[in-house]
């Protein structure tokens, strides 16, 4: 337990997801078991093995930015700014009296400005070889630019950097923000992540790895975590933003304290480029580390929002680790994979799934794992995967897992706030 470190709470949330462009819309979609998957609208998928994804619905940048400003921003930065704005406003983080020198931004993304890169290469290859590039090409592309734009918009001059650990990126960002505040290095952070890679290269690249579902006959049921016939994940896009704040700072200014960040853990599989450790060693270590950091026992956790991508090996590895960490208490847990609804948002997955865990502690509702049709005998039938529909239960503490290519693992725990 971290005796002497400052307490950290959540005072603002923002989300742009395939289920909705605000936190209330997103949460409503989760609780109602809505699938965000559909055939891709952003480019012609005729020749692709996978023809569907969890895209944002009716997202028009000009609803949020003027045309000139929107053209200077890659889609991953646009949605980062939209999610951050909701979080900052809900936290009242720009009100008078807040020291902007002590408010930072830590943002995560697995890939960054892929859309910009593809567009610029298409333009170059369609010409005569003369290098004619947009002067905003590099500033739109680089992964740290989303966090830079957030800080510039609000004048937040505290620590500002980006985390890159594939699908664990935005959970890493949350944990880094937690630790900076704990150590007294800042009063508050806007943290989270964004990803926008529903592109020819994104789908084509993951298809080449055989990572994506190819269930083109029924996209809405393609993401099937823990189902016997799961065949890969569904690519998603979106952003999640969380305002973390030092507890006493939040109390002094009368902020709405949504949840408390109990702790976080990190680990590496040190095993394979893309496959999880077959015995779930990295997942075991990261959950164990998160519990130790939070000063909690396994039986203190009520809900795990699992990484649960709907891949044949990944789901088994994670559940193996959960049973090893939690022992008999594993049968008292609610487990669910919200990726069954949102798809896999890669570097933004940790942020939106952390929000799902936070909202579960607020509302005492577990969002479901949808699209379960056939039991997989690999999984203990006594485990509660929250299949089909949301379940009500008191959620005092929720754990969120995210695991990335390269063996990067991050877990964060949120709990109900207390005086």
Buried (B, 14 or more C-beta within 10 A) or exposed (E): EBEEBBBBBBBBBBBBBBBBBBBEBBBEBBBBBBBBBBEBEBEEBEEBBBBBBBBBBEBEBEEBBEEEBBEBBBBBBBBBBBBBBBBBEBBBBBEEEBEBEBBBBBBBBBBBBBBBBBBBEEEBEEEEEEEEEBEBBEBBBBBBBBBBBBBEBBEBBBBBEBBBBBBBBBBBBBBBBBBBBBEEBBBBBBBBBBBBBBBBBBBBBBBEEEBBBBBBEEBBBBBBBBBBEBBBBBBBBBBBBBBBBBBEBBBEBEBEBBBBBBBBBBBBBEBEEBBBBEEBBBBBBBBBBBBEBBEBEBEBBBBBBBBBBBBEBBBBBBBBBBBBBBEEBBEEBBBBBBBBBBBBBBBBBBBBBBBBBBBBBBBBBBBBBBBBEEEBEEBEEEBBBBBEEBBEBEBBBBBBBBBBBBBBBBBBBBBBBEE
